[in-house]
Amino acid sequence: MQIENTLLSKCVAGGLVEALVSRQIAPHHFEDEMNQAVYAAMIRHMSKYGAPPSRDVVMSEFPGFKLAVVQDALEYLIDQFVVHVQRREAQRAVLDIAQQIDLNGKDVSYDTLFMQYA
């Protein structure tokens, strides 16, 4: 989950939340609840005021948020975050498939089950 904090830190420090929104990144893509809340608040602020919140605004609303110093390019961080989310979703799908097989035993339709996750 370090990539989550790194990406948000970059966006908070640089006022770059629009780049995440344009890539259709949503709060639920973040695993950590604090990161979800921070990102959702940034989106609300931008929607209401037409500009991303400053570092001071974010830190006053979320004093427990650990702001990292980030030198990497935003596009690189977004790419790494997308891979992180895809991996987490793939792991969830595999576990769900295994549960469905265990629950349904011999009555499972493997073709249908795999098509649901394709």
C-alpha positions in Angstrom: 0.0 0.0 0.0 3.0 2.3 0.0 2.2 3.2 -3.6 -1.2 4.6 -2.5 0.4 7.0 0.0 3.1 7.9 -2.4 0.7 8.7 -5.2 -1.6 10.7 -2.9 1.3 12.6 -1.4 2.4 13.6 -4.9 -1.1 14.8 -5.7 -1.5 16.7 -2.4 1.9 18.4 -2.7 1.4 19.4 -6.3 -2.4 19.9 -6.5 -2.6 17.1 -9.1 -5.8 15.4 -8.2 -7.3 16.2 -11.6 -4.8 13.8 -13.2 -6.2 10.9 -11.1 -9.8 11.8 -11.8 -9.1 12.0 -15.5 -7.7 8.4 -15.3 -10.9 7.3 -13.7 -9.3 6.5 -10.4 -12.0 6.4 -7.7 -11.7 6.4 -3.9 -12.7 2.7 -3.8 -9.5 1.9 -5.7 -7.5 2.7 -2.6 -7.3 -0.1 -0.1 -6.4 2.0 2.9 -9.4 3.8 4.5 -7.4 6.9 5.3 -6.2 7.1 1.6 -9.8 6.6 0.5 -11.0 9.5 2.7 -8.2 11.8 1.7 -8.8 11.2 -2.0 -12.6 11.6 -1.7 -12.1 14.8 0.2 -9.8 16.1 -2.5 -12.4 15.4 -5.2 -15.2 17.0 -3.1 -13.0 20.1 -2.6 -12.2 20.3 -6.3 -15.8 19.9 -7.3 -17.0 22.6 -4.8 -14.2 25.2 -5.3 -13.0 24.5 -8.8 -9.4 23.9 -7.6 -7.6 21.1 -5.8 -7.1 21.6 -2.1 -3.8 22.9 -0.9 -1.4 20.8 1.2 -2.4 22.9 4.3 -6.2 22.2 3.7 -5.6 18.4 3.4 -3.3 18.3 6.4 -5.7 20.2 8.6 -8.6 17.9 7.7 -6.5 14.8 7.9 -3.7 15.4 10.5 -3.0 11.6 10.6 -2.2 11.5 6.9 1.5 10.8 6.4 2.7 13.1 3.6 5.7 11.6 1.8 8.3 13.6 -0.2 8.0 12.2 -3.7 10.4 12.9 -6.6 9.0 10.4 -9.1 6.9 11.5 -12.1 3.2 11.4 -11.6 2.6 9.2 -14.7 5.0 6.6 -13.3 3.2 6.6 -10.0 -0.2 6.3 -11.6 1.1 3.3 -13.7 2.4 1.6 -10.6 -0.9 2.3 -8.8 -2.9 0.8 -11.6 -0.7 -2.4 -11.5 -1.2 -2.5 -7.7 -5.0 -2.3 -8.0 -5.1 -4.8 -10.9 -3.1 -7.3 -8.8 -5.3 -6.8 -5.8 -8.4 -7.3 -7.8 -7.0 -10.4 -9.5 -6.2 -11.9 -6.1 -9.7 -11.2 -4.9 -11.2 -12.8 -8.1 -9.0 -16.0 -7.6 -10.1 -16.3 -4.0 -13.8 -15.7 -4.9 -13.5 -18.4 -7.7 -12.1 -20.8 -5.2 -14.9 -20.1 -2.7 -17.5 -20.6 -5.4 -16.0 -24.0 -6.4 -15.9 -25.1 -2.7 -19.5 -23.9 -2.1 -21.0 -25.4 -5.3 -18.9 -28.6 -5.4 -19.9 -30.7 -8.4 -22.7 -28.4 -9.5 -20.3 -25.6 -10.5 -20.2 -24.5 -14.2 -16.6 -23.7 -14.7 -17.1 -22.0 -18.0 -19.7 -19.7 -16.5 -17.7 -19.0 -13.4 -14.5 -18.1 -15.4 -16.5 -16.0 -17.9 -17.9 -13.9 -15.0 -14.3 -12.9 -14.1 -13.0 -12.5 -17.6 
